[in-house]
Amino acid sequence: MSYSQERVQGAADHWGLVIGEPLTGGSRSAVFAARDAGGSDVVLKLPPTRDDGRGAASAEAAALSSWARTGAAITLLDATDDALLLERARPGAGWPWGSQKAAVGPMVDVAGELLSRLWSAPTPAHQLPTLDEVYPEHERVARGDAALEQRERGEPDRGLLGLLRLPDARAAADHLSHTTREPRLLHGDFITKNVVSSADSPVGWVVLDPLPVIGDPGAEVGAFAAYQPAELILPVAESLARLTGIEVRRSLRWTAVWTVHQAAQAWRKDQEEVDTLIASATVRALLIPDGPAR
């Protein structure tokens, strides 16, 4: 995490906050419970600093502002270049769904409602990166995670199949990105760990911790599905695509891309099952471009 006591104190002074305990769950930002001058529960978030020493809060603030009326995202109260002041979602519980197939219906219904609301928002004036611009970073993270897991587990071949398939995933992602007809504002990290319960939301849930990008909504369906247990990945992708009105095959192709990344990252309990899935004829076929990119 990229923060210092000076950054925390500076934000506290700026907004008149009493800082509470650090909140867990994020790996990129420092997040703290806090109370404002009126005694309300709020959250202080300090995104990582960039190479120039400035904060990286502006993109997230722009996306949250665009989503303010959707009821699908955490409420942004205020922001500086260095920090975000957020409303605290209550009860704030994480998603309870596990690997049971009986949970697929409710999970897809909520995810579909959240995505439909997020995608309905206008693209903010703030210049956001496109999905194809940030894709190399996703690949870098996958390789870095693989090296870490291999080293810490003492398993030098862990994630190897996913690493070997990354070039195929990159080619598929490039083709899909360059054939996107209706790019939209995407959350950029729409997975179950970034959804919490909220009594104030019409959906009952809100998203948080976006990494906003402009791109193919099928990529968002695919990222969500790939994070599920291996046996649910393709069924969830197809169901969610149909529910949100997104082209099913494109969503499945993006799902194949992100499942390769999941396999390469090598952290999953169901690693063997994910490896088997990306080695299947189904996933291999999904990684093959349907036609020339424009």
LINKA-V599625 format. One line per field, one symbol per residue. ss: DSSP state (h for helix, s for strand, l for the rest). phi: phi as a letter, one per 20 degrees, with the letter a starting at -180 (. if undefined). A space follows every 10 residues. Layout:
# LINKA-V599625
ss->???
phi->???
This chain:
# LINKA-V599625
ss->llllhhhhhh hhhhhllsss ssllllllls ssssslllll ssssssllsl llllslhhhh hhhhhhllll llsllssssl lllsssslll ssssllllll hhhhhhhhhh hhhhhhhhhl llllllllls hhhhhhhhhh hhhhhhhhhh hhhllllllh hhhhhhhhhh hhhhhhhhll lllsssllll lhhhssssll llllssslll llssslhhhh hhhhhhlllh hhhhhhhhhh hhhhlllhhh hhhhhhhhhh hhhhhlllll hhhhhhhhll hhhhhhllll llll
phi->.dbbffffff ffffdmeded ffdepedede ccfbcefene fccdcdfffe fenefdefff ffffffegee mdcgeeeabc fdbcdcfefc fmfffefdef ffefgfffff fffffgffff fffffgfdfe fffeggfgff fgfffgffff ffemcfdfmf ffffegffff fffffffedf ecfcfdfnbe cgfdccfbfe efenbceblf cfbdafffff gfffffefgg fdgfffffff fffemegfff ffffffgffg fffffmeffe gfffgfffef fffgffeegf afff
